Amino acid sequence: MGENEDAPLPPLLVVDGANVVGSVPDGWWRDRRGAAERLRDALATVAERGLPDRPGPLEVVLVVEGAARGIAGLPHVRVVGASGSGDDRIVEVVRTARTEHPGRDCLVVTADRELRSRVTALGATVTGPRTVRP
């Protein structure tokens, strides 16, 4: 048995990229892909250091859609492109994580009320975009 087989998984942070990017009117609409890349870069620090109530490291998944699809991930930030609804893809990520590891701490970053309801029904907790805004 390997030494890390019993180690708990780090908390999973799932970020609604479109919602977080769109939470501040800083001109993101002129360069949606660039805005998503800046968010991804900022999330690398979050992955390493954690959040005030969740010390790092964290496993970070950034869900992107539309013009932001196709941006590359980073060593500590997995980028998942949504071919359809970003919300549906976030629910899928949470459902898979909670099915594979039922007790795993899963935090979703979004201000979308319907999405918040859908992921809390799966056992995730939610927080707003300010938690991770660069």
Residue, then its C-alpha position, 0 to 999 in steps of 0.5 A: m500500500g502506498e503512503n498516500e493512499d489513505a491521505p485525504l483528498p484536498p478540497l475541490l474548488v470548482v469555479d464558474g468562470a463566466n460568472v466570476v469574470g462577469s462579476v466586475p465590469d472591467g472590460w472583460w467583454r472586449d477579450r473574453r479569452g484573455a479575461a478567463e486566462r487572467l482568472r486562471d492565472a490568479l487561481a494558481t495562487v489560490a490552489e497553492r495557498g487556499l482560501p481563508d476557510r480552506p487552507g491549501p493546497l486545493e484542487v481547482v477546476l475552472v469551467v469555461e464556455g464560449a470564447a474562453r473554451g480551449i484555454a490551457g490549464l496550469p499545473h494547479v488549475r484544471v480547465v474544463g470547457a463546456s460545449g453547451s451550458g457552463d452550469d450543466r458542466i459545473v453540475e457534472v464536475v460536482r456530481t462526479a467528484r461527490t460520487e467518486h469521493p462522497g465525503r470530499d469537501c467541494l466548494v463552487v464559486t458562483a453568484d448564479r442562484e439556480l446553479r447554487s441550488r443545483v450544486t448544494a443539492l449534490g452536497a457542495t457548498v457555495t461562495g461568491p465570486r469575490t472569494v477568488r477575484p484577482 
